[in-house]
Structures are given as C-alpha cells and as structure tokens.
C-alpha cells in the first residue's frame, strides 16, 4: 500500500514540473557555459532564468503535460529572479504561501486546480435539469459557490449542494450563501467519499486527470436516469449523450445519462 502511494506521488504533475525545472536548470547551465566559451556571451541572471523557463516549458510540452503547466514553468524562474531583486520582507512570502495553501489545498493530490466556470455555463446546466420534480443536485469542486447560488435562485423547490476541499473557497461560499440568504448549502470535504446515489444530477468542472475515476464512480453509484454533467472535460472513450456550447467560442458542457 505504501509503495502504491509512493508511485502515486511520484506520478503527480507537480513532481514532474519540479523535475523539469531541475533538468532545465542543468541544461541552461551547460548552454550558458557554451555561449560564454564559444561566442563570448554572458547571460544576465534574468536572461538565464528566461532560458531555464523556456526549456522547462518545452520539456512539459514534450511530455504532454496539461496546457496550463507551460506558462507556469516558463514564468516561474524569471519571476523568482524579479521577486528576489525586490528584497521583500520574508513575511510577505509566508502570507502568499498561506493564501495559496488555503486556496488550492489538495491540488497536489487531486490534480484538480481552481477552475471557475461562469454564468453562461450555469444557465445551460439549469436548462438541462428535469423540471417535473424537485431535485437534489451537487456541484463537486464547487469553488466559490457561484453555480450553487445561481441554481438555487432559479429552482427554489430543489436542493443544491456544493462540496469543496480547499478551505478558503469553502469559507467564501458559506459567506456568500449567508449574505444572499440562499437555500444552497456547502460542505467541506472530498467528493470521492460521497455516495453519488444521493443525487439526481452531478455537475463537475474538474480536470482531465480526474475524469476517468469520476466516470467509474458515477457508473457504479448513480441511479438510473440521473445525469452527470462535466464542463470542458470529456471522459475518454465514452461518448457523451449531451454536448452544448454555453458560449459561441469556448469549451462545451458534456452530459451523460446513467
């Protein structure tokens, strides 16, 4: 069991990103030495950091990492050099770290970054929900709670719940629901521990890394006739029953009937 967890950690995208940054550092050191020896060009710290970031982004592209890793890896080394040049107090870095920890929390383990959706997506979700009976609907990875609050206003006869693992978005959701007087509810927890049989519809905006396990859980637990909705990310090898584009340009909302 421990070896399985160790393999899971080593396969995490964040570990791959660190490996690419380190590999890019080594390659950048070699290239800078060659430039200095043969061409007489000495790279400034910022130029060296840009070269390292470019190499790390190329490595990530070559290994087919998710698209958002390329700009992160490219910007990280030069951003570190720039921030270091500002000579900011250490307390600022601690505050930023704590804020990001509360915001993203389990992203390293779950591989699900913070993804806001938008009102157009929520409107389409509302149009796809059955109207002949009260429903129990859950937004898994509910973020700041916008989808739940919006749907609860449109369908006051139904129950809308959001589940979020990161503490800061969950607290923001609770505060928004209290200020709005919303009937929507929010819980802090891991959606993988839910029983999907409790819900008539499930809305997800996760990441490609989570879709296969989400599908297995949905197929095992969701009741016949219930609806699984995913914005932007498809389930590999499973044709969706519904494909709707909330905006003229942009990602689609996919749906599967159980």
C-alpha positions as CSV (number, residue, x, y, z in Angstrom):
1,X,0.0,0.0,0.0
2,X,2.8,2.4,0.9
3,X,4.6,1.6,-2.4
4,X,1.4,2.4,-4.3
5,X,1.1,5.7,-2.6
6,X,4.7,6.4,-3.3
7,X,4.2,5.7,-7.0
8,X,1.1,7.9,-7.0
9,X,3.1,10.8,-5.5
10,X,5.9,10.4,-8.0
11,X,3.4,10.4,-10.9
12,X,1.9,13.7,-9.7
13,X,2.2,16.6,-12.2
14,X,3.7,18.8,-9.6
15,X,6.6,16.3,-9.2
16,X,7.1,16.2,-12.9
17,X,7.1,20.0,-13.0
18,X,9.9,20.1,-10.4
19,X,11.9,17.5,-12.3
20,X,11.6,19.6,-15.5
21,X,12.7,22.8,-13.7
22,X,15.7,21.0,-12.3
23,X,16.5,19.4,-15.7
24,X,16.1,22.8,-17.4
25,X,18.5,24.3,-14.9
26,X,21.2,21.8,-15.7
27,X,20.7,22.2,-19.5
28,X,20.7,26.0,-19.1
29,X,24.0,25.9,-17.2
30,X,25.6,23.9,-20.0
31,X,24.2,26.2,-22.7
32,X,25.3,29.3,-20.9
33,X,28.8,27.9,-20.5
34,X,28.9,27.1,-24.2
35,X,27.8,30.5,-25.1
36,X,30.4,32.1,-22.9
37,X,33.2,29.9,-24.2
38,X,32.5,29.9,-27.9
39,X,30.6,33.1,-28.5
40,X,31.7,35.3,-25.6
41,X,28.1,35.9,-24.5
42,X,27.5,36.1,-20.7
43,X,23.8,35.7,-19.7
44,X,22.4,38.0,-17.0
45,X,20.5,36.3,-14.2
46,X,17.2,37.3,-15.7
47,X,18.2,36.1,-19.2
48,X,19.4,32.8,-17.7
49,X,16.1,32.4,-15.8
50,X,14.1,33.0,-19.0
51,X,16.2,30.3,-20.7
52,X,15.5,27.9,-17.9
53,X,11.8,28.6,-18.0
54,X,11.7,28.2,-21.8
55,X,13.5,24.8,-21.5
56,X,11.2,23.6,-18.7
57,X,8.1,24.6,-20.8
58,X,9.5,22.7,-23.8
59,X,10.0,19.6,-21.6
60,X,6.5,19.9,-20.3
61,X,5.1,20.2,-23.8
62,X,7.2,17.2,-25.0
63,X,5.8,15.1,-22.1
64,X,2.3,16.3,-22.9
65,X,1.5,17.8,-19.6
66,X,-1.7,19.8,-19.2
67,X,-1.6,23.1,-21.1
68,X,-1.5,25.3,-18.1
69,X,1.8,23.9,-17.0
70,X,3.7,25.5,-19.9
71,X,3.2,29.2,-18.9
72,X,3.7,28.3,-15.2
73,X,7.0,26.7,-15.9
74,X,8.1,29.4,-18.3
75,X,7.3,32.2,-15.9
76,X,8.5,30.7,-12.6
77,X,12.3,31.1,-12.9
78,X,12.2,34.8,-14.2
79,X,9.5,35.6,-11.6
80,X,11.7,34.2,-8.9
81,X,14.6,36.4,-10.1
82,X,12.5,39.5,-10.2
83,X,10.9,38.9,-6.8
84,X,14.4,38.3,-5.3
85,X,15.6,41.6,-6.7
86,X,12.8,43.5,-4.8
87,X,14.2,42.3,-1.5
88,X,10.8,42.0,0.1
89,X,10.3,41.1,3.7
90,X,10.1,37.3,4.3
91,X,6.7,37.7,6.0
92,X,5.2,38.6,2.6
93,X,6.2,35.3,1.1
94,X,4.8,33.5,4.2
95,X,1.5,35.3,3.7
96,X,1.4,34.5,0.0
97,X,2.2,30.8,0.7
98,X,-0.6,30.5,3.3
99,X,-3.1,32.2,1.0
100,X,-2.2,29.8,-1.9
101,X,-2.3,26.9,0.5
102,X,-5.8,27.8,1.6
103,X,-6.9,28.4,-1.9
104,X,-5.6,25.3,-3.6
105,X,-5.1,23.0,-0.6
106,X,-5.3,19.5,-2.2
107,X,-4.4,20.3,-5.8
108,X,-1.1,18.4,-5.5
109,X,-3.0,15.2,-4.6
110,X,-6.3,15.6,-6.5
111,X,-4.7,17.2,-9.6
112,X,-7.8,19.4,-9.8
113,X,-6.8,23.1,-9.9
114,X,-9.1,26.0,-9.0
115,X,-11.4,26.4,-12.1
116,X,-14.2,29.0,-12.1
117,X,-16.9,28.4,-14.7
118,X,-19.3,31.2,-15.3
119,X,-22.9,32.3,-15.5
120,X,-23.3,31.1,-19.1
121,X,-22.4,27.6,-18.0
122,X,-24.8,27.7,-15.0
123,X,-27.6,28.8,-17.3
124,X,-27.0,25.8,-19.5
125,X,-26.9,23.4,-16.5
126,X,-30.2,24.8,-15.3
127,X,-31.8,24.2,-18.8
128,X,-30.7,20.6,-18.7
129,X,-32.1,19.7,-15.3
130,X,-35.6,18.0,-15.3
131,X,-38.4,20.3,-14.3
132,X,-41.1,17.8,-13.4
133,X,-39.9,17.2,-9.8
134,X,-37.7,18.6,-7.1
135,X,-34.1,17.6,-7.5
136,X,-31.0,17.1,-5.4
137,X,-28.1,18.4,-7.3
138,X,-24.4,18.7,-6.3
139,X,-21.6,20.7,-7.7
140,X,-18.4,18.7,-6.9
141,X,-15.4,21.0,-6.6
142,X,-17.7,24.0,-6.1
143,X,-15.0,26.6,-5.8
144,X,-16.5,30.0,-4.7
145,X,-20.1,28.6,-4.9
146,X,-21.4,30.6,-7.9
147,X,-23.1,27.7,-9.6
148,X,-24.9,26.5,-6.5
149,X,-26.1,30.0,-5.6
150,X,-27.3,30.7,-9.1
151,X,-29.1,27.4,-9.5
152,X,-30.7,27.7,-6.0
153,X,-32.2,31.0,-7.0
154,X,-33.6,29.6,-10.2
155,X,-35.0,26.4,-8.7
156,X,-36.1,27.1,-5.1
157,X,-38.0,23.9,-4.9
158,X,-34.8,21.8,-5.3
159,X,-31.8,21.2,-3.2
160,X,-28.4,22.4,-4.4
161,X,-25.2,21.5,-2.6
162,X,-21.6,22.3,-3.3
163,X,-18.7,20.3,-2.0
164,X,-15.2,21.8,-1.9
165,X,-12.0,20.6,-0.2
166,X,-10.0,23.8,-0.2
167,X,-10.7,25.8,3.0
168,X,-10.7,29.3,1.5
169,X,-13.2,28.8,-1.3
170,X,-15.4,26.9,1.0
171,X,-15.4,29.7,3.5
172,X,-16.1,32.2,0.8
173,X,-19.1,30.1,-0.4
174,X,-20.5,29.9,3.1
175,X,-20.2,33.7,3.4
176,X,-21.8,34.3,0.0
177,X,-24.7,32.0,0.9
178,X,-25.3,33.7,4.2
179,X,-25.2,37.2,2.6
180,X,-27.5,36.1,-0.2
181,X,-29.9,34.3,2.1
182,X,-29.5,31.3,-0.3
183,X,-31.1,27.9,0.2
184,X,-27.9,26.4,-1.4
185,X,-25.6,24.6,1.0
186,X,-21.9,24.0,1.1
187,X,-19.8,21.3,2.8
188,X,-16.1,21.0,3.0
189,X,-14.9,17.6,2.0
190,X,-13.7,15.2,-0.7
191,X,-16.3,14.3,-3.3
192,X,-14.8,10.8,-3.7
193,X,-16.2,9.9,-0.3
194,X,-19.8,10.8,-1.3
195,X,-22.4,8.3,-2.3
196,X,-23.5,9.5,-5.8
197,X,-26.8,7.6,-5.4
198,X,-28.0,10.5,-3.2
199,X,-28.2,12.9,-6.2
200,X,-30.4,13.4,-9.2
201,X,-27.7,15.3,-11.1
202,X,-24.0,16.0,-10.6
203,X,-22.1,18.9,-12.1
204,X,-18.3,18.8,-12.3
205,X,-15.6,21.2,-13.6
206,X,-12.5,19.3,-12.6
207,X,-9.5,18.4,-14.8
208,X,-8.6,15.7,-17.3
209,X,-6.7,13.8,-14.6
210,X,-9.9,13.3,-12.6
211,X,-12.4,12.3,-15.3
212,X,-11.7,8.5,-15.5
213,X,-12.1,7.9,-11.8
214,X,-15.2,10.2,-11.8
215,X,-16.8,8.1,-14.5
216,X,-16.1,4.8,-12.7
217,X,-17.6,6.2,-9.5
218,X,-20.6,7.6,-11.4
219,X,-21.3,4.4,-13.2
220,X,-21.1,2.4,-10.0
221,X,-23.2,4.6,-7.7
222,X,-25.5,6.9,-9.6
223,X,-29.2,5.9,-10.0
224,X,-30.7,5.0,-13.4
225,X,-32.0,8.2,-15.1
226,X,-29.7,10.5,-13.2
227,X,-27.4,13.0,-15.0
228,X,-23.7,13.6,-14.9
229,X,-22.5,16.9,-16.3
230,X,-18.9,18.0,-17.0
231,X,-17.8,21.4,-18.3
232,X,-14.9,21.3,-20.7
233,X,-13.5,17.9,-19.9
234,X,-14.8,14.7,-21.6
235,X,-14.5,11.1,-20.4
236,X,-12.0,9.3,-22.6
237,X,-13.6,6.6,-24.6
238,X,-17.2,7.4,-23.5
239,X,-19.4,9.3,-26.0
240,X,-21.5,12.0,-24.3
241,X,-25.3,12.0,-24.6
242,X,-25.3,15.8,-24.4
243,X,-22.9,18.4,-25.9
244,X,-23.8,22.0,-25.5
245,X,-21.6,25.1,-26.1
246,X,-22.6,27.8,-23.5
247,X,-20.7,30.4,-25.4
248,X,-20.2,30.9,-29.2
249,X,-16.4,30.4,-28.7
250,X,-15.2,28.2,-25.8
251,X,-15.5,24.9,-24.2
252,X,-18.5,22.6,-24.2
253,X,-20.7,21.2,-21.5
254,X,-21.0,17.4,-21.7
255,X,-23.6,15.2,-20.2
256,X,-24.2,11.5,-19.7
257,X,-27.4,9.8,-18.6
258,X,-26.9,6.9,-16.3
